[in-house]
């Protein structure tokens, strides 16, 4: 699934808002994961 297919499948305003909310949630999860990895490696840095 990519942004184009999401944009094409979300026809109504409500569907578009739901798609944006899902994308924001996914980004938040990925940033949290990246922060956790960075924090884990911070202890190993000199």
HUUR-V284593 format. One record per residue. RES is the residue in three letters. SS is DSSP state (helix for helix, strand for strand, loop for the rest). BURIAL is 1 if it has 24 or more other ideal C-beta (glycine too) atoms within 12 Angstrom, else 0. D_CENTER is the distance of its C-alpha to the mean C-alpha in Angstrom with 2 decimals. Layout:
res=RES ss=SS burial=BURIAL d_center=D_CENTER
res=RES ss=SS burial=BURIAL d_center=D_CENTER
This chain:
res=UNK ss=loop burial=0 d_center=13.10
res=UNK ss=loop burial=0 d_center=12.18
res=UNK ss=helix burial=0 d_center=11.79
res=UNK ss=helix burial=0 d_center=15.57
res=UNK ss=helix burial=0 d_center=16.06
res=UNK ss=helix burial=0 d_center=13.66
res=UNK ss=helix burial=0 d_center=15.56
res=UNK ss=helix burial=0 d_center=18.79
res=UNK ss=helix burial=0 d_center=18.35
res=UNK ss=loop burial=0 d_center=17.40
res=UNK ss=loop burial=0 d_center=20.92
res=UNK ss=loop burial=0 d_center=21.47
res=UNK ss=helix burial=0 d_center=20.12
res=UNK ss=helix burial=0 d_center=19.03
res=UNK ss=helix burial=0 d_center=17.15
res=UNK ss=helix burial=0 d_center=15.46
res=UNK ss=helix burial=0 d_center=14.51
res=UNK ss=helix burial=0 d_center=13.22
res=UNK ss=helix burial=1 d_center=11.08
res=UNK ss=helix burial=0 d_center=9.70
res=UNK ss=helix burial=0 d_center=9.29
res=UNK ss=helix burial=0 d_center=7.47
res=UNK ss=helix burial=0 d_center=4.96
res=UNK ss=helix burial=0 d_center=5.07
res=UNK ss=helix burial=0 d_center=5.22
res=UNK ss=helix burial=0 d_center=2.61
res=UNK ss=helix burial=0 d_center=1.86
res=UNK ss=helix burial=0 d_center=5.19
res=UNK ss=helix burial=0 d_center=5.93
res=UNK ss=helix burial=0 d_center=5.63
res=UNK ss=helix burial=0 d_center=7.51
res=UNK ss=helix burial=0 d_center=9.72
res=UNK ss=helix burial=0 d_center=10.55
res=UNK ss=helix burial=0 d_center=11.45
res=UNK ss=helix burial=0 d_center=13.46
res=UNK ss=helix burial=0 d_center=15.19
res=UNK ss=helix burial=0 d_center=16.20
res=UNK ss=helix burial=0 d_center=17.47
res=UNK ss=helix burial=0 d_center=19.31
res=UNK ss=helix burial=0 d_center=20.85
res=UNK ss=helix burial=0 d_center=22.14
res=UNK ss=helix burial=0 d_center=23.45
res=UNK ss=loop burial=0 d_center=26.32
res=UNK ss=loop burial=0 d_center=27.39
res=UNK ss=loop burial=0 d_center=27.68
res=UNK ss=loop burial=0 d_center=31.26
